Amino acid sequence: MKRGVSFEIPNSHGNYLGGILRTIDISSYNWRMDGEAYLVENGELKEPLLQS
């Protein structure tokens, strides 16, 4: 089973993701970082945000 989360945040300086995740009790979950993050413009995937 795959699960995921997507966010649409302003393209400006700030700590938006931190504000979203602050509301979650992260100690209640087992976390695994796996996958990819991409910039999305006008509903289309653009370049990856994280390079390996």
TORKE-750023 format. One line per 10 residues: number of its first residue (from 1); for each residue x, y, z of N, C-alpha, C, O. Coordinates in Angstrom, 2 decimals. Last residue first. Example, Ala and Ser with C-alpha at 12.3 -4.5 7.8 and 13.67 -1.06 7.14 Angstrom:
BEGIN
2) 12.85:-2.25:7.08:13.67:-1.06:7.14:12.90:0.03:7.87:13.41:1.14:8.04; 13.19:-5.69:7.80:12.30:-4.50:7.80:13.20:-3.30:7.80:14.24:-3.32:8.46
END
This chain:
BEGIN
52) 20.13:13.41:-6.12:20.89:12.35:-5.43:22.28:12.25:-5.99:23.07:11.42:-5.53; 18.38:16.41:-5.45:19.23:15.66:-6.36:19.99:14.61:-5.59:20.47:14.89:-4.49; 15.18:17.55:-5.00:16.33:16.97:-4.33:17.11:16.13:-5.33:16.55:15.25:-5.98; 13.29:18.41:-6.81:13.78:19.36:-5.82:15.04:18.85:-5.13:15.89:19.65:-4.72; 13.30:17.77:-10.36:13.31:17.28:-8.98:13.86:18.35:-8.04:14.76:19.10:-8.40; 11.43:19.94:-12.62:12.66:19.29:-12.16:12.54:18.80:-10.70:11.76:19.36:-9.92; 7.90:19.39:-12.85:9.11:20.00:-13.39:10.32:19.27:-12.81:10.22:18.07:-12.53; 4.64:18.34:-13.58:5.89:18.09:-12.88:7.05:18.74:-13.61:7.16:18.65:-14.84; 1.90:20.62:-13.80:2.84:19.74:-14.47:4.11:19.58:-13.65:4.61:20.56:-13.08; 0.25:22.55:-12.71:-0.22:21.17:-12.70:0.71:20.18:-13.37:0.36:19.01:-13.51
42) 1.80:24.87:-12.86:0.59:24.75:-13.68:0.13:23.31:-13.81:-0.32:22.88:-14.88; 4.49:23.12:-11.63:4.05:24.40:-12.18:2.87:24.16:-13.10:2.95:23.35:-14.03; 6.15:21.60:-9.05:4.99:21.49:-9.91:4.58:22.90:-10.34:4.35:23.76:-9.49; 9.15:19.99:-8.24:8.48:21.26:-8.41:7.31:21.03:-9.37:7.46:20.35:-10.38; 9.21:16.97:-6.36:9.31:17.70:-7.61:8.63:19.06:-7.49:7.68:19.23:-6.73; 10.70:14.34:-4.65:10.02:15.63:-4.52:10.26:16.43:-5.80:11.40:16.54:-6.26; 10.39:10.84:-3.99:10.91:11.96:-4.73:10.09:13.20:-4.44:8.93:13.12:-4.04; 11.23:8.20:-1.71:10.46:8.78:-2.80:11.16:10.00:-3.37:12.37:10.16:-3.25; 11.27:8.11:1.70:11.44:7.34:0.48:10.64:8.02:-0.60:9.48:8.38:-0.39; 11.67:7.95:5.02:11.82:8.88:3.90:12.14:8.06:2.66:13.17:7.39:2.60
32) 9.52:6.98:7.45:10.48:6.49:6.47:10.50:7.48:5.32:9.47:7.81:4.73; 8.46:6.80:10.82:8.71:7.58:9.62:9.75:6.92:8.73:10.74:6.37:9.22; 5.82:5.87:12.77:7.13:5.41:12.29:7.35:6.09:10.95:6.52:5.97:10.05; 4.15:8.06:15.10:4.28:7.38:13.82:5.69:6.86:13.62:6.64:7.36:14.23; 4.03:9.64:17.31:3.00:8.60:17.19:3.15:7.75:15.94:2.38:6.82:15.73; 5.78:11.70:17.14:6.21:10.54:17.93:5.21:9.38:17.86:5.51:8.27:18.29; 4.49:13.74:15.83:5.36:12.86:15.04:5.84:11.65:15.82:6.26:10.66:15.21; 1.59:15.00:15.84:2.41:14.38:16.89:3.29:13.33:16.23:2.89:12.18:16.08; 1.22:17.84:13.82:1.19:16.38:13.88:2.09:15.90:15.01:3.23:16.35:15.12; 1.63:20.53:13.56:0.33:20.11:14.10:0.22:18.59:14.27:-0.77:18.10:14.82
22) 4.03:20.84:12.27:3.99:21.13:13.70:2.68:20.64:14.34:2.64:20.37:15.54; 3.59:20.58:9.54:3.99:19.38:10.30:3.95:19.60:11.80:3.84:18.63:12.55; 2.93:23.25:8.88:1.99:22.15:8.62:2.32:20.96:9.50:1.43:20.40:10.13; 5.26:24.63:9.62:3.96:24.98:10.21:2.93:23.89:10.03:2.13:23.63:10.93; 7.13:23.42:7.92:7.28:23.32:9.38:5.97:23.64:10.09:5.63:22.97:11.07; 6.18:24.32:5.47:6.11:22.90:5.78:6.25:22.68:7.28:5.55:21.84:7.84; 6.75:27.13:5.71:5.39:26.63:5.53:5.26:25.16:5.92:4.32:24.78:6.62; 8.53:29.26:6.38:8.65:27.93:6.97:7.28:27.25:6.90:6.73:26.85:7.93; 9.78:31.36:3.71:8.97:31.04:4.88:9.20:29.62:5.34:9.99:28.88:4.74; 9.65:33.04:0.57:10.40:32.65:1.76:9.44:32.36:2.91:8.42:33.03:3.07
12) 7.51:31.56:-1.95:8.13:32.68:-1.27:8.87:32.16:-0.03:8.72:31.00:0.35; 5.24:30.31:-3.38:6.62:30.34:-3.85:7.29:31.59:-3.27:7.60:32.54:-3.99; 2.98:28.70:-1.09:3.43:29.86:-1.87:4.90:29.74:-2.26:5.70:29.14:-1.54; 2.15:25.21:-1.62:2.53:26.32:-0.77:3.01:27.48:-1.64:3.40:27.27:-2.79; 0.56:22.31:-1.50:0.70:23.44:-2.41:0.95:24.65:-1.53:0.07:25.07:-0.78; 1.56:18.98:-0.91:1.28:20.31:-0.40:1.39:21.30:-1.54:2.23:21.16:-2.42; 0.79:15.56:-0.37:1.23:16.63:-1.25:0.79:17.96:-0.65:-0.24:18.04:0.02; 1.67:12.37:0.69:1.17:13.68:1.07:1.65:14.66:0.03:2.80:14.60:-0.41; 0.83:8.87:0.57:1.62:10.04:0.28:0.93:11.30:0.73:-0.24:11.30:1.10; 1.18:5.36:0.37:0.52:6.54:0.92:1.39:7.72:0.63:2.60:7.57:0.45
2) 0.63:2.15:-0.92:1.37:3.41:-0.96:0.52:4.50:-0.35:-0.70:4.54:-0.52; 0.84:-1.17:0.00:0.00:0.00:0.00:0.89:1.24:0.00:1.79:1.36:0.83
END
